[in-house]
Amino acid sequence: TNSSRKWDGKLRSPEYDDIYEKRKVMKCGSIAFLGKNYFIGETLYGEYVGIKQTDIGMYDIYYGSIVLGSVDLRSGFKKRK
């Protein structure tokens, strides 16, 4: 059956709770976080990602509810497969 909800044609960026740090993806596809740049992907240029600490020196990077990867301050960004 068809949905009773109507889409207004506007894509909306995800919102993040206060437990996330927010960073805007730069034109080059990177975000700046704790003094370093981490490549996320050019596709998300202009969008905000959420960063949530998971352990000492470890952070997960989210686009909405999707985990894009993790930052280990010792070794850098690792994309999820």
Backbone torsions as a table, in degrees:
resi	resn	phi	psi	omega
1	THR	NA	154.9	177.6
2	ASN	-73.3	149.3	178.0
3	SER	-71.0	146.0	175.9
4	SER	-81.2	-13.4	179.1
5	ARG	-84.6	144.0	177.2
6	LYS	-110.6	134.9	177.2
7	TRP	-89.7	134.2	-177.4
8	ASP	-86.7	1.3	176.8
9	GLY	85.5	2.6	-178.8
10	LYS	-106.5	123.4	173.5
11	LEU	-80.3	134.2	-179.4
12	ARG	-114.2	139.7	176.4
13	SER	-69.4	148.5	177.5
14	PRO	-66.4	154.5	175.1
15	GLU	-108.1	151.3	-176.1
16	TYR	-124.2	140.0	174.7
17	ASP	-67.1	170.5	-178.7
18	ASP	-68.1	-12.3	178.3
19	ILE	-75.4	-9.9	179.9
20	TYR	-101.7	141.9	165.0
21	GLU	-88.3	141.7	-177.7
22	LYS	-110.0	139.6	176.8
23	ARG	-137.2	140.0	177.6
24	LYS	-90.1	133.4	179.8
25	VAL	-75.4	126.6	-178.4
26	MET	-77.4	167.4	-178.2
27	LYS	-56.5	-33.4	-180.0
28	CYS	-76.3	-3.7	178.3
29	GLY	91.2	8.1	-177.4
30	SER	-108.3	162.2	170.4
31	ILE	-121.8	151.5	174.2
32	ALA	-98.6	129.8	-178.5
33	PHE	-151.0	123.0	178.0
34	LEU	51.7	44.3	174.0
35	GLY	81.5	5.3	178.5
36	LYS	-130.8	158.0	174.5
37	ASN	-102.1	137.8	179.0
38	TYR	-125.0	126.3	179.7
39	PHE	-75.8	124.4	178.8
40	ILE	-106.4	-45.8	179.9
41	GLY	145.5	138.8	-177.9
42	GLU	-64.8	-24.1	-178.3
43	THR	-58.6	-30.5	-178.0
44	LEU	-93.9	13.4	179.3
45	TYR	-50.6	128.4	178.2
46	GLY	87.0	-11.2	179.3
47	GLU	-91.3	159.1	175.7
48	TYR	-98.6	140.1	171.3
49	VAL	-112.7	156.4	177.4
50	GLY	-105.9	140.4	-179.0
51	ILE	-120.6	125.0	-176.6
52	LYS	-126.8	127.3	178.3
53	GLN	-71.4	133.3	179.8
54	THR	-111.8	-22.2	-179.6
55	ASP	-165.2	176.2	178.0
56	ILE	-63.6	119.5	179.6
57	GLY	77.2	5.7	-177.8
58	MET	-123.0	134.3	-178.4
59	TYR	-139.4	141.3	171.8
60	ASP	-99.9	142.2	179.7
61	ILE	-107.9	126.2	-176.1
62	TYR	-118.0	146.5	161.5
63	TYR	-117.2	101.3	-171.8
64	GLY	65.2	-126.8	-179.7
65	SER	-91.8	0.8	-177.0
66	ILE	-92.3	124.0	175.9
67	VAL	-81.8	116.2	-179.7
68	LEU	-81.3	-32.6	-178.2
69	GLY	169.9	-169.8	-177.2
70	SER	-130.7	149.1	173.5
71	VAL	-110.7	122.9	170.9
72	ASP	-108.0	115.1	-174.5
73	LEU	-57.9	-19.2	178.3
74	ARG	-84.1	-32.4	-172.6
75	SER	-125.7	-6.1	175.5
76	GLY	104.4	-161.1	-175.3
77	PHE	-91.1	136.3	176.5
78	LYS	-126.6	119.7	179.0
79	LYS	-72.0	148.9	174.2
80	ARG	-78.8	146.0	-179.9
81	LYS	-98.0	NA	NA
